[in-house]
Amino acid sequence: MQTKATGKSVPGGYTEDEHRADVEHLHGMGYAQELERRLSGFSNFAVSFSIICILSGGINSLAQGISGVGGAAIGIGWPLGCLVSGVFAIAMAQIASAYPTAGGLYHWGSILGNRGIGWVTAWLNLLGLVTVLGAINVGTWTFFLGVFGPVIGFTGTYGEQLTFMVIITALQAVINHRGIKLTSILTDFSGYLILFGSAAIAVAFFAYAPSHDFSRLWTFSNFSGDVGGGIWPQTNSTFFLFLLGLLLPIYTITGYDASAHTSEETRNAALSVPRSMVRSVFWSGLMGWIFLSAIVIAIPDMGAAAAQGWNVFFWTADQVLPSGIKVFLYIVIFAAQFLCGLATVTSVSRMIFAFARDGGLPFSSKLRHVSPHFRTPVNAIWTGAALAVLFTSYTPLYTTIVSVTVIFLFLSFAVPIVLGLIHFGGRWSKMGPWNIGGLYRLVALLVIASMVLIFLIGIQPPNDAAFWITVGFLILTAIVWFGFERRRFKGPPIGDAISRRRAEIEAAESAVGER
């Protein structure tokens, strides 16, 4: 049943008028309010902030910077990489304000381009989200093994890893299954936990640092090859090595598209969603820079640290932190990493739901189902979780595949942004309340330059196979589209199709008891 516009407040300061405006905006794009609008502006921010999770990517991938050019990878490279991610977030925020729907990138590609471009964008984003979920939980397993493995007798066997992956992903799916209220409580907590954990790490490492040599943060070294634990192949070009180290911040500061994916569950979405995307990147970048800089300053010997390769964080903590403080920080980090995976399940399930809602996936009629009791896309949740586990069950080229899928994520970001640049002020003239005006053109041009940079550094050894995997994927999608999907897939409702879906909207909302 529809909500009457009375101006009366509902819990959380969200008025019935505001709720009605959100629902009517969604109806105007041809979709029913099947999901429950429970997320506040902070909760929407917390979902993206939790997926970015600097306590996950910033720590697990620290070696990409340290075993490259040393401290300068953090002092100079981290803020530069965050700026790259920031231009994507600003441009996406502009579009999200105009089109706040679940699976936003897919809709943006379709509305600003056509159904074929939207279909490709959906697959790029979906593949990236599923495999990033797997990568996050594998990173959590690696962290768990390094911290708790010796205590409980785990040795890192394939069976142990697979069991851990099944259990942790199933727990994340169960929480998501039971409703956005429980999920939002935990992701809100995750936001505060990441802020607290980042500050605690910074204070601890700085307090127990053997010395405080800030010049490390702008000192360049060359730790390629064996002296850097084999993270990067040997090269004499420090500049090239510095560019490779940008993968640390660029790959960590992603996932802010989750704010768009949860648009249909967010109050005042046209304003809350874009703000959350930009703020999640800003605060992740700032807090990450602070605590990673403290770690760099605390390192007893930069050369010895670089030689540790992927073990650089644990090695540094062992060298400088008292055992009690170290264990406490490890527990905080592990909890944040689990909640990072939890928020990613939310994001990937909403993408599956949105794409299936328009018939873009096999078994779409099942995947678009929303539980009338929990108001969540339960089949999409469990499908995304299962696919992530399957992905990690056999990945002989795991690091390369992760590199490829992050390229896919940024490509899925770039496609609608470029389309927005082409049609800005013409076909795309109706903006949302979050609007940077003509500056969008400049930001979009910076996105194009950034995308070229990400692709070039993402296909370098040891991930050089990423180029051929990317090309192969694009060829395969072209074959599938022109051979099959072009005739079958209708895309999202646009124009007259929106008004024709009125009866479907009413039936869908009646089925879940829209309120």
N, C-alpha and C positions, 0 to 999 in steps of 0.2 A: 504494500500500500504506500502511496506517495505521501511525503511529508508536507503539511500545509505551512505556508509562509506566515508565521505569526510573530517572528522576532524573538520568541521565547528562547531562553538559554537552555542548552542541554549540557550534560557533564563535560568538563574540560573547557568551558567558555566557548564552545562551538554552537552557534545558534541554528535554529531550524531554517532560517533564511539562508544562512551560509551553506547548510547541507543541501538545501534545494538547489542553490546555484551550482554546487559541485555536480549534483545529479543531472541537472539540465544541460550542463556543459558536456557531460559524458553522453547523454542522449543525443546531443547535437552532432556527435561523431558516430552515432549509430550503434551504441553499446548500452547494455543494461547494467544497472548497479547491482551486480551479483556479489561482489566482495564487500566486506564490511569496512566502513570508513572509521577506523579507530586511531589511526596514526596522527599524532600531533606533528607540528613542525620539527620539534626536537627528535621525535621518534623516527621521522623520515630521514633526518640527518644522521641519526645513530645507525641506521641500516647501512648507509654508504660508508660511514666512518668505521663501522665494524668490519665490512668487507675489505676496505683498504688495509686496515689493521697493520699499522707500522710495527707492532710487536710480533707480527708474523713475517711478512716480506722483508721488513727492514733488518730483522735479525737473521732469518734463515738464508738470506741472499747477501749478507754483508760482505762475503768473500769476493763478490763480483767487483766491489769497489776497492777494498783493502789489497787484494791480490792483483790489482791493476796498477794504479799510480799511488797507492798509499793514502795518506790522510787527505790529500787534496780532492780525492773522489767524494769525500763527505763534505768538507768545508766549502768547496766550490761546485763540485759535480751534483751533490744532492739538491741544492736550491735551483740549479739550472734545470735538472731533470723534472723537478716539481713544477717549474714554469711551463715546461712542455705539456705536462698533464693538465696544468691549469688552463691553457688556452682551449683545450678540448672541452673542459668542464664549462667554461664560460659560454662557448658557442652552443653546446648542448643545452645549457640552461635556458638560453633564448628560445630554442625550439620547444623545449619541454613546457615552458610557460604558455605557449600557444596551443600545444597538443598534449595535455596531461593524461596519457592512457598507459595501462599496463603494457609491457612489451614495446615501450615507446619508440625505440630505434626502428623497429619494423614498420610501425605506422608512419613515422616521419619519412622513411625512405619511400613508402607507397604514396603518401600525400604530396610530397614535394617532387617526387619522380613519377614512378608508375608501379604497377603491381609486380612487375618483374624485378625491378630494383629493390622493392620492398622484400620480395621473396629471398633474394640473395643476401640482403642485409640481415634478415631474420636468421638464416643459416649460419652466417659468419658470427653473429652475436651468440646464437644458441650453442654452437660448437665451442666457442670461447668460454662461455659460462660453465658448461658441463665439465670441460677439462680443467678449468681453473679451480672448480670445486674439488676435483680429484687432486690437483696440485696442492691446494691448501691443506687438505687432510693428510696427504703424504708428508708435507712439511711438518704438520703436527705430530705425525708418527715419528719422524726423524728426531724432532725435538724431544718427544716422550722417551724414545730409545736412548738418546744421549744423556738424559737426566735421570730417568727412573729405571732404565734397562738393567744396569748392574745391580740395582737393589732387588728387583723381582726376578732376576735370572734370565731376562730376555737377551737373545744374542743377535737379533735382527734377521731371523730366517724369513723366507717367503711366506710360510704359513702364519707366523706371528704378525707380519705386516698385513696380510689379507684379513685375518681375524680382527685386528685392530680397526682396519678400514670399514669393515662391515658393521661393527659395533658402533663406532663413533658416527658414521653416516646415518645409521638407523636411528640413533638417538636424536640427531638433528632433524630427521624427517618426522619423527613422532611429535616433537615439540611444534614443528610447523603445522603438522596435521591438526593439532588440537586448537588452532585458532590464532589469529593475528594478535589478540590481546596478550597471550602468554609469550609469543615471539617478541612482541614489542617491549614487554617488561624486561626480557633478557637482553635484547639489543640496546635498550636504554642503559641498562646496567653495564653492558659492554662498552658503551661510549665513555662512561665515567671511569671504567676500569682501565681503558687504554690511556686516558689522560693521566690517571693516577700512576699507572705502571710506567709510563714514559718519564714522568717527573721523578719517580722513585729511582729508576735506573740512572737517570742523569745525576741525581744527588749522590747516589752510592758510588758510582764509578769516579765522579769528580772528587768526592771526599777521600777515597782510598787510592787515588792516583799517586804513583811514586813521585811524579813531578807534574808541573802544569805548563807544558810547552805548547802554547797556542799556535806557534808557527807551523806546527804539523798540519794544521788545517788548510794551509795554502802551499805546502811543500810537495812537489812532484817527485816520484821515484819511478823506477821501472821494475816491477815484480812479475813480468810475464815469464812464462815457461816454468821450469822446475823451482825457481826461487819463490814463486808465488803459489806453490802447491799444485801447479798444473791447471789452474783455473782458466787461464788464457794461453794460447800458443805463443811461442817466443816471437817478439817483434822489437825492432829498434825505434819505432815511432811512439814516443810518449803521448803525442797528441791523439793518435789512433787508439791507444790503450785507454786514454781518458774518455774518448767517445764510447768505447765498449763499456766502461764503468757506469755510463749513464743508464744502462739497463737496470741497475739497482733501484734508483728512484722512479724511473718510468714504469717498470714492471710492478713496483710496490704500490705506487699511487695510481691504481686503477680499481674499478668496481663502483665508481660513483654513479654509474648508470642505474644502480639499484634504486636510487631515489625515483627515477622515472618509472622503473618496473613496478613500484608500489604506489604509483600515482592514484589509482582507483581506490586505495585504502587510506589515502592521506587527506586530511581536512584542509580546505583552502588550497588545493593542490596546485593551482596555476601560479601561486606565489610561493608556497612552502617548498615545493619540489626544486625549482631553480636555485633558491637560496641554499637549500641543503646540499646540492651538488657542489656549489662553489665553496661553501663553508667547510665541507668535508675534506676537500683538497687543501684548502688553506691551513686548517688546523693539523691535518696529517703531516703536511710539509713542514710546518713550524716545529711541532713537537718531535717529529722524526729527526730534524736537523739538530735539535738541542740534545737529545739523548745519544744519538750516534756520534756527535762531536765529543761528548763526554767520554764515550768508549774509546775514541781515537786518542784523546788526551791521556787516558789511563793506561794505554798499551805500554808495557815496560820496554819492549824492543820492537820497532816496526817491521824490521826484516824477519825476525823470528815469528811475529804474528802472521805476516803474509805467507810464510812457508807452511802455516797450518792449513791453508786452503779453506774448505768449508767448515772447519772446526774452529775458526778464528774467534768466534764469540765465546764459546765454552773455554777455550784456552785462556783468553784474557780474563774471564771471570775467575778461573782457577788461580790465576797469578795474583790478582789484586783484592778480591772480595773475601771477607770472613765467611765461613761456611753457612752460618745461620742466615745472614742477609742474602747470600747467594740462593739458598733453597727457597726462601720466601719469594724472591724475584722470579725464580723458575716457575713456581706455582701460579703466580700472577700471569706470566707469559703464556703458560699452557692453557689457562682458563680463557684468556683473550683469543688464543688461536682456535679453541673449540667454538667459541661464539662467532668467530670470523666465518667458520664453515657453516654455522647455523644460519647466519644472515645470507650467505651465498645460496643455500638451499631455497630461501625465500625468493631471491632474485631469479634463479634459474627456473623455478616452478611458475612464476608469473610470466616469464617469457614463453614457456611451453604453453601455458593456458591461453595467452593472448594470440599466439600463432595458431593454435588448434581451434580457437573460437572462430577463425575465418577459414578453417579447413586446410591449413597449410602443412599438417603432419599426418602420418599414418595413424589410424585409430583416433582421429580428431574428436569424434563424438564422445569418446570415453575421456580423453585428456582434457576436454574443456569442462568436465563435470565439476560443479561446486557443491560441497556438502551443505545441505540446508541447516544442519545443526552447528557445524564449526565455521561455516562461511569461508572455507578455504578450498582451493583446487586440489583436492586430495590425490587424485590420480596423477596429476602433473608433479606433485611433490615427490611421490614415491618413484615415478619414472625418472626424474632428474637425479635422485639419489642413487638409483640402481645403475644408471648409465655412468655416473662418476666412478662407482666402485668397479664396474666392468672395465672402464678405461684404465684404471690403475692396476688391474689384475695382471695385465700383460703389456708392458711398455718397454721394450728393449732400447728404444730411442727416446726415453722419457724426457730428458732435458731438451732435446730438439723439438719434440712435440709440444712441450709447454711453450717454448719460444715461438713456435708457429701459431699456437692458439692465442697468445697475447697479441701477435701481429693481427690475427683475425679480429680480436676485440677492437683494436684501434682502427682497423679498416671499417668495422661496423659503425664506429663513432664518426669516422671521416665522411662516409658516403652521404648521410643526410645533411651534414654540415656544408659540404660542397654544393649539394643541391640547393640548400638555403641561400648560399652565395649567388648561385646562378639566377634564382627566382626572387631574390630579396627586393621588396618594393614593387614587384610586378605580380606574378602569380601568388607569391607569398607576401601579402600586404597587411593581413590582420595579425597583429602581435598580441602577446599576452601582457599581463601587468608587470612582469619582470622584463625590462626592455633596455638594451644598451644602445639602441638606435643605429646610426650609421657606422658606429665602431664595430658592428658585427662583421662588416666586410674585411676590416683589417685583421680581426681575430681569425676569421675563416682562412685568410691567406697564410697566417702563421700556422694554422692547423695543417694546411697542405705541406708547408716546409717541414713541419714536425713529423708528419707521416712518412715523408721521404727519409728523414733521419732514422726513425724507428725501424723502417724496413731494412735500410742499409746496414745498420749495426746488428739487427736481429738475425741476419743470415750469414754472419761471419763465423769462421771456425771457432769453437767446435760445433757450431750449429749451422754449418753451411748447407746441410741437406734441407734446411727450412725453405730455401728458395724453390727447390723442385717440388716440395710438398705443397707450398702455396700455389704454385703454377698448376700443379696437378688438380688441386681442389677447384680452382677457378675453371679449368677445362671440364671437370666432371660436372660442376653445377651448370655450365652452359649446355652440356649434352642433356642433362636431366630436364632443364627448363624447356629448351626448344623441342626436345623429343617427347615430353610428357606433360609437364606442369603448365605450360603456356595455355593449353586448351582446357585444363581442368581447374586450375587455381583462379578464383575470382578476386582475391585480395580483400582488403578492408572496404567497408561501405563508404562510397564517395558520391556526392551529388544526390541524384534522385533515389539512389539505393538506401540512403539514410532514412528518408520518410517511409519507404516501403517496409522497413524493418520495425515499424512501431509495434505491430502485434507481437513480434518475437521478443521485443524488449519487455513488454508488459508480461508476457508469459514467463520469461526468465526471472524477472523480479518477483513475480508471484510464487515461483517455485522455491525461492530461498527466503521469502518473507522480508523483502526490502523494507527498511524502516529509516 
